């Protein structure tokens, strides 16, 4: 089976490596920047290609010779890539975080008999699968909460943060309004709002705040209360709010000495070098998923906890492991014929099949990414 990974960034490269270890797959990794994949082709059985992936025609011609496509491009390129791959009639597992409605291409996917799984990372992604699973087991889902963050283990002034996925997408999280469900009503609040402090074993106190992370869950799971919050070290909200409200994240050009410049471009130029993980720098991923509801005459609470760290043996960062391996296990699930739903799938659709959930959890466990499940009767 021929697999192609689009994008050789923090997550794309590790996904290609993981798939290349499977003798069933012929793996190709492509990016416009050859430095992104450097000598990967020499170290692993991976074909590397330099291509301009901003061009839909290039993508269409490129993917038509492959069985499954993994899209690991930044969110602003995500939807057009997703659509193009589906139009080319290729199965796709997607971790690009795009804002467009994916179901616009559902009919095309069904017509072309394509399996198209979107948002197949850690959050969105595995958290959706677990929430969909609990929702499937319960007679009535009452409350869904999940908290997630990717952080450097060592807090380094001034930001005490490193971008463990596309920095452009990080800033997008801080500017896009957050949606959640409260008493059955869809509520919209500014990103970075409603802070709360939470304690996590092995890390300590983190601050949680609203971001627009519910994604498809806001419409696919019928819970009266549902909320997602991002986790950072205390003080992060104040710093990001200051930059946002001052205009450093604005996309409208301003004139400086006769030159027009977008504030976001200047901010990115200054911030991203400070946010870049150094070689060997340890990052951690923490997530807590809580689903509460009725099962017969009982009230049950399902909880999943994830605590993952950079792997010094493989030199693969935690966010790449937790995000990328969710996608590569999903590829294997498709290759094994376990998941064959045609059309656009959000990850909670996978959660509706206990056999698929078991496959995903066990596949991740084999790669050292462990979700600890707790079930309590309340």
C-alpha positions as CSV (number, residue, x, y, z in Angstrom):
1,X,0.0,0.0,0.0
2,X,1.4,3.4,-1.0
3,X,1.1,6.2,1.5
4,X,2.1,9.9,1.0
5,X,2.5,12.4,3.8
6,X,2.0,16.1,2.8
7,X,4.1,18.4,5.0
8,X,7.4,17.5,6.7
9,X,7.1,19.7,9.8
10,X,7.1,18.8,13.5
11,X,4.5,16.1,13.0
12,X,4.8,15.1,9.3
13,X,8.3,13.7,9.6
14,X,7.5,11.5,12.6
15,X,4.4,10.2,10.9
16,X,6.4,9.2,7.9
17,X,9.0,7.4,10.1
18,X,6.3,5.5,12.0
19,X,4.6,4.3,8.8
20,X,7.9,3.4,7.2
21,X,8.5,0.9,9.9
22,X,5.6,-1.1,8.6
23,X,6.6,-3.4,5.8
24,X,3.1,-3.2,4.3
25,X,3.6,0.4,3.3
26,X,5.6,2.3,0.7
27,X,6.0,5.8,2.2
28,X,6.6,9.1,0.5
29,X,7.1,12.4,2.4
30,X,6.8,15.7,0.5
31,X,7.4,19.4,1.4
32,X,8.3,22.5,-0.5
33,X,11.4,22.9,1.8
34,X,13.9,20.1,1.3
35,X,15.6,21.0,4.6
36,X,12.4,19.8,6.3
37,X,13.2,16.2,5.5
38,X,17.0,16.5,5.2
39,X,18.5,13.0,5.3
40,X,15.3,11.1,6.4
41,X,15.3,9.2,3.1
42,X,18.8,7.9,4.0
43,X,17.9,6.9,7.5
44,X,14.5,5.3,6.8
45,X,12.8,3.6,3.8
46,X,11.1,6.9,2.8
47,X,10.9,8.5,-0.6
48,X,11.3,12.3,-0.3
49,X,9.9,14.8,-2.8
50,X,10.2,18.6,-3.0
51,X,6.9,20.0,-4.2
52,X,4.9,23.3,-3.8
53,X,2.0,22.1,-1.8
54,X,0.1,25.4,-2.0
55,X,-0.9,24.5,-5.6
56,X,-4.1,22.3,-5.8
57,X,-3.2,21.2,-9.3
58,X,0.2,19.9,-8.0
59,X,-1.5,18.1,-5.1
60,X,-4.1,16.5,-7.3
61,X,-1.5,15.2,-9.7
62,X,0.8,14.1,-6.9
63,X,-1.7,12.1,-4.8
64,X,-3.5,10.2,-7.5
65,X,-0.9,7.4,-7.4
66,X,-1.3,6.8,-3.7
67,X,-3.7,4.7,-1.7
68,X,-3.9,6.9,1.5
69,X,-2.9,10.5,2.0
70,X,-1.9,12.1,5.3
71,X,-2.4,15.9,5.4
72,X,0.0,17.5,7.8
73,X,0.0,21.0,6.3
74,X,-0.8,24.2,8.3
75,X,-4.5,25.0,8.9
76,X,-4.6,27.8,6.4
77,X,-3.8,25.3,3.6
78,X,-5.9,22.5,5.2
79,X,-9.3,22.7,3.6
80,X,-8.2,23.2,0.0
81,X,-5.8,20.3,0.4
82,X,-8.5,18.1,2.0
83,X,-11.0,19.0,-0.8
84,X,-8.4,18.4,-3.6
85,X,-7.4,14.9,-2.3
86,X,-11.1,13.9,-2.1
87,X,-11.7,15.2,-5.6
88,X,-8.7,13.0,-6.7
89,X,-10.5,10.0,-5.2
90,X,-7.9,9.2,-2.6
91,X,-8.5,8.2,1.0
92,X,-7.2,10.8,3.5
93,X,-6.4,11.1,7.2
94,X,-6.1,14.8,8.0
95,X,-4.5,16.6,11.0
96,X,-4.7,20.1,9.5
97,X,-6.8,22.4,11.8
98,X,-8.9,24.3,9.3
99,X,-12.0,26.4,10.0
100,X,-14.1,25.6,6.9
101,X,-17.0,23.2,7.1
102,X,-15.6,19.8,5.9
103,X,-19.0,18.4,5.2
104,X,-19.2,20.7,2.1
105,X,-17.3,17.9,0.4
106,X,-19.1,15.0,2.0
107,X,-21.2,14.2,-1.1
108,X,-18.1,14.3,-3.3
109,X,-16.3,11.9,-0.9
110,X,-19.3,9.5,-1.0
111,X,-19.5,9.7,-4.7
112,X,-15.8,9.0,-5.1
113,X,-16.0,6.2,-2.4
114,X,-13.4,8.0,-0.3
115,X,-12.7,7.5,3.4
116,X,-11.9,11.0,4.7
117,X,-11.1,11.3,8.4
118,X,-10.5,14.9,9.5
119,X,-9.1,16.4,12.7
120,X,-7.3,13.1,13.5
121,X,-4.7,14.4,16.0
122,X,-4.7,14.5,19.8
123,X,-7.2,17.4,20.3
124,X,-9.1,17.6,18.1
125,X,-8.7,13.9,17.4
126,X,-8.3,11.3,20.1
127,X,-10.3,13.3,22.6
128,X,-13.2,13.3,20.1
129,X,-12.9,9.5,19.6
130,X,-13.1,9.0,23.4
131,X,-16.0,11.4,23.8
132,X,-17.8,9.8,20.9
133,X,-17.2,6.4,22.6
134,X,-18.6,7.5,25.9
135,X,-21.5,9.1,24.2
136,X,-22.2,5.8,22.4
137,X,-22.1,3.9,25.7
138,X,-24.4,6.2,27.6
139,X,-28.2,6.5,27.2
140,X,-27.9,10.3,27.8
141,X,-24.7,12.4,27.8
142,X,-25.1,15.3,30.2
143,X,-21.6,16.9,30.3
144,X,-18.4,16.9,28.3
145,X,-15.2,18.6,29.5
146,X,-11.7,18.3,28.2
147,X,-8.5,20.2,28.9
148,X,-5.4,19.9,26.8
149,X,-2.0,21.5,26.4
150,X,1.4,21.0,24.9
151,X,4.2,22.6,26.9
152,X,8.0,22.7,27.3
153,X,9.1,20.8,30.4
154,X,11.4,23.7,31.4
155,X,9.8,27.1,31.8
156,X,12.0,29.6,30.1
157,X,11.4,33.4,30.3
158,X,9.8,35.4,28.8
159,X,7.1,33.2,27.4
160,X,7.5,29.9,29.2
161,X,6.0,28.3,26.1
162,X,7.2,26.6,22.9
163,X,5.1,26.0,19.8
164,X,4.7,22.2,19.6
165,X,2.7,22.5,16.4
166,X,2.4,25.2,13.7
167,X,2.9,28.6,15.4
168,X,0.5,30.2,13.0
169,X,-2.2,27.9,14.2
170,X,-1.3,28.7,17.8
171,X,-1.9,32.4,17.2
172,X,-5.2,31.5,15.5
173,X,-6.3,29.9,18.7
174,X,-5.9,33.1,20.5
175,X,-7.8,35.2,18.0
176,X,-10.7,33.0,17.0
177,X,-13.8,33.3,19.2
178,X,-14.4,30.2,21.4
179,X,-17.7,28.3,21.3
180,X,-19.1,26.0,24.0
181,X,-22.4,24.6,25.0
182,X,-24.0,25.8,28.2
183,X,-27.5,24.6,29.3
184,X,-28.1,23.4,25.8
185,X,-27.3,26.8,24.2
186,X,-24.3,27.5,22.0
187,X,-22.3,30.3,23.6
188,X,-19.6,32.4,22.0
189,X,-16.8,34.0,24.2
190,X,-13.5,35.6,23.3
191,X,-10.5,33.2,23.2
192,X,-8.3,33.3,26.4
193,X,-11.4,34.0,28.5
194,X,-12.7,32.4,31.8
195,X,-9.4,31.4,33.3
196,X,-9.2,28.8,36.0
197,X,-6.2,27.1,37.8
198,X,-5.9,23.3,37.7
199,X,-3.3,21.0,39.2
200,X,-1.8,18.1,37.2
201,X,0.5,15.4,38.7
202,X,4.0,15.6,37.4
203,X,3.5,19.2,36.2
204,X,1.9,21.3,38.9
205,X,-0.5,24.2,38.5
206,X,-1.6,25.2,35.0
207,X,-4.1,27.8,33.8
208,X,-7.0,26.8,31.6
209,X,-8.8,29.1,29.3
210,X,-11.4,29.1,26.5
211,X,-10.4,28.3,22.9
212,X,-12.4,27.1,20.0
213,X,-11.7,23.5,20.4
214,X,-15.1,21.8,20.4
215,X,-15.1,21.8,16.6
216,X,-17.6,19.2,15.3
217,X,-18.5,18.0,18.8
218,X,-20.7,21.1,19.2
219,X,-23.1,19.5,16.7
220,X,-22.5,15.7,16.8
221,X,-22.8,15.1,20.6
222,X,-26.1,16.2,22.2
223,X,-24.9,17.2,25.7
224,X,-26.4,20.0,27.7
225,X,-22.9,21.2,28.8
226,X,-19.8,20.9,26.7
227,X,-16.5,22.8,26.9
228,X,-12.9,22.6,25.8
229,X,-10.1,24.6,27.4
230,X,-6.4,25.0,26.6
231,X,-3.7,24.6,29.2
232,X,-0.6,26.7,29.7
233,X,1.7,27.7,32.5
234,X,0.2,30.5,34.7
235,X,0.7,34.0,33.2
236,X,0.3,33.0,29.6
237,X,-3.2,34.4,29.3
238,X,-2.0,37.9,30.4
239,X,0.9,37.9,27.9
240,X,-1.2,36.8,24.9
241,X,-4.1,39.0,25.8
242,X,-1.8,42.0,25.9
243,X,-0.4,41.2,22.4
244,X,-3.8,40.6,21.0
245,X,-5.5,43.7,22.4
246,X,-2.6,45.9,21.4
247,X,-3.0,44.7,17.8
248,X,0.1,42.5,17.3
249,X,-2.1,39.7,16.0
250,X,-4.0,41.9,13.5
251,X,-3.9,40.9,9.8
252,X,-4.9,44.3,8.4
253,X,-1.7,46.1,7.2
254,X,-0.5,49.3,8.9
255,X,1.8,51.9,7.4
256,X,5.3,52.3,8.9
257,X,7.7,54.8,7.2
258,X,5.8,54.5,3.9
259,X,5.8,50.7,4.0
260,X,2.7,48.6,4.6
261,X,3.1,45.6,6.9
262,X,0.7,43.2,8.6
263,X,1.3,43.3,12.4
264,X,0.8,39.5,12.6
265,X,3.8,39.0,10.2
266,X,6.1,41.2,12.4
267,X,4.8,39.4,15.5
268,X,5.5,36.0,13.9
269,X,9.0,37.0,12.9
270,X,9.8,38.0,16.5
271,X,7.9,35.3,18.4
272,X,8.5,32.1,16.5
273,X,12.3,32.0,17.1
274,X,11.6,32.2,20.8
275,X,8.9,29.6,20.5
276,X,11.0,27.1,18.6
277,X,11.9,23.8,20.4
278,X,15.6,23.3,20.6
279,X,17.1,19.9,19.6
280,X,16.6,17.5,22.5
281,X,14.4,20.0,24.4
282,X,11.7,18.0,26.4
283,X,8.1,18.8,25.7
284,X,5.0,17.4,27.4
285,X,1.4,16.8,26.4
286,X,-1.3,16.7,29.1
287,X,-5.0,16.1,28.5
288,X,-8.0,15.2,30.6
289,X,-11.3,14.1,29.1
290,X,-14.4,13.9,31.3
291,X,-17.8,12.7,30.1
292,X,-20.7,12.3,32.4
293,X,-24.2,10.9,31.7
294,X,-27.0,8.4,32.4
295,X,-26.9,4.7,31.8
296,X,-30.1,3.1,32.9
297,X,-30.7,4.4,36.5
298,X,-27.0,5.1,37.1
299,X,-25.0,8.3,36.6
300,X,-21.6,7.4,35.2
301,X,-18.4,9.5,34.7
302,X,-15.8,8.4,32.2
303,X,-12.4,10.0,32.5
304,X,-9.3,9.6,30.4
305,X,-5.9,11.1,31.4
306,X,-2.9,11.5,29.2
307,X,0.6,12.6,30.3
308,X,3.2,12.1,27.6
309,X,6.8,13.3,27.2
310,X,9.5,13.7,24.5
311,X,11.1,10.4,23.7
312,X,14.9,10.7,24.0
313,X,15.4,7.4,22.2
314,X,13.7,8.4,19.0
315,X,14.2,12.2,19.5
316,X,10.5,12.7,18.6
317,X,8.6,15.4,20.5
318,X,5.5,14.5,22.5
319,X,3.1,16.6,20.5
320,X,4.4,14.9,17.3
321,X,3.9,11.5,19.0
322,X,0.4,12.1,20.4
323,X,-0.8,13.9,17.3
324,X,1.0,12.0,14.6
325,X,0.6,8.5,16.0
326,X,-3.2,9.0,16.3
327,X,-3.2,9.6,12.5
328,X,-0.8,6.7,11.7
329,X,-2.8,4.3,13.8
330,X,-5.9,5.5,11.9
331,X,-4.1,4.8,8.6
332,X,-3.5,1.2,9.8
333,X,-7.1,0.9,10.9
334,X,-8.2,1.8,7.3
335,X,-5.5,-0.5,5.8
336,X,-6.8,-3.4,8.0
337,X,-10.3,-2.8,6.7
338,X,-11.6,-2.1,10.2
339,X,-12.9,1.4,9.4
340,X,-14.5,1.8,6.0
341,X,-17.1,4.5,6.4
342,X,-17.3,6.4,3.1
343,X,-17.6,10.2,3.1
344,X,-16.3,12.8,5.6
345,X,-15.7,11.4,9.1
346,X,-15.1,13.5,12.2
347,X,-13.2,11.4,14.8
348,X,-16.2,10.9,17.1
349,X,-17.7,8.8,14.3
350,X,-14.8,6.4,15.0
351,X,-15.8,6.4,18.7
352,X,-19.1,5.0,17.8
353,X,-17.4,1.6,17.1
354,X,-15.9,0.0,20.2
355,X,-13.7,-2.2,18.1
356,X,-12.2,0.9,16.4
357,X,-11.7,2.6,19.8
358,X,-9.9,-0.5,21.1
359,X,-7.7,-0.6,18.0
360,X,-6.8,3.1,18.4
361,X,-6.0,2.9,22.1
362,X,-3.9,-0.3,21.7
363,X,-2.1,1.1,18.7
364,X,-1.1,4.2,20.6
365,X,-0.1,2.2,23.7
366,X,2.3,0.2,21.5
367,X,3.9,3.5,20.7
368,X,4.1,4.6,24.3
369,X,1.1,7.0,24.2
370,X,-1.1,5.8,27.1
371,X,-4.6,6.9,27.9
372,X,-5.6,6.0,31.5
373,X,-9.3,5.3,31.8
374,X,-11.4,5.7,35.0
375,X,-15.1,4.9,35.2
376,X,-16.9,6.1,38.3
377,X,-20.6,5.8,39.4
378,X,-21.7,9.1,40.8
